[in-house]
Amino acid sequence: MADTTLYKDKKARQAFIARSKEIFEGIKGELEGQEGVVAIEPESGDYFVGQTLGAANDAAFARHPDGWVYFVRPDDPEAAIMLVTW
């Protein structure tokens, strides 16, 4: 089971989101024109692209089971959320 401290600790949560957005900015050019969802694991810098949230999650879960990831839509970066892979 994932550690909920990251979600409960406001500073840690903000740092997680900031790092995730930084990674997203770095890969945004590669994702241009793609639809779907990107799952970003900011500690490793790993990211996974899927046509759906579930597909992106499955790819992230395979490498980071029960880890926190930042899900974002390349075509709408405001549509983002941090969740534990499931």
N, C-alpha and C positions, 0 to 999 in steps of 0.2 A: 504494500500500500504506500502511496506517495506521501511524502512529508508535507503537511499542511502549513508548516511554518512560513514557507515562501508566500503563501496567499495571505496569511494573517499579519505578516510583518510589512507594513506599508513601505518602508524604505527598500526592503529587499524586493518587493513586488515592483516598485517603480524602477529599480535598477534592472530587473529582469526584462521589463517592457522596453526600457530605453535601449538595452543591448540588442534585443530582438529587432527593434525598429532600425537600429544601425546596420544590422546584418541584412535586413530587408532592403534598405537603401542601396547596399552594395550589390545586391543580386537583381534589383528591379529591372535593369536593362535586359537581362537574360529572360525575364518573365514577360516582357512586353507582348501584348496581344494574346497572352494565354488566359484561359478561363480556369476556374477551379479554386483550389485552396492550397496555400503553402503552410507547412508546419515547420517552425523554426525552433531548434534546441540551442539556445544562446551560449551555453557554457562550452559546447564543442564546436559551434558554428555550423553544425549539420542542418540541412533543410531538405524537405521532402515535398514534392508537388503531387497533388491528386486532383482528379476531376470533382471529387466531393470531399466534404470534411471527413467522412469515414475512410475514404481511400488515403488521404493524407495522414490521418491518424494511424491507419494500419502500417504504413511505411515507417512512421516515426516510432510506433510501438515495437516494431521488429528490432530496432536498434536501441531504443530508450524505453523499455517497459516501465510503466508506472512513473514516468518522468514528466516534469512540467514542460510543455511546449507552447509556443505562441502561434496561433492560427490566424492567417490573414489572407484576404482575397487580393490577388494582384491587380485586379481591375477596380478595386475599391478599398484602399488601405485603411479606411476608417472602420471597415467591417473586420474587426479583429477581436480576439479573445484569448486569454491564457487558460489552458486546461491541462489536466493530467491525462496522459495517453491511457486508453482503455482497451 
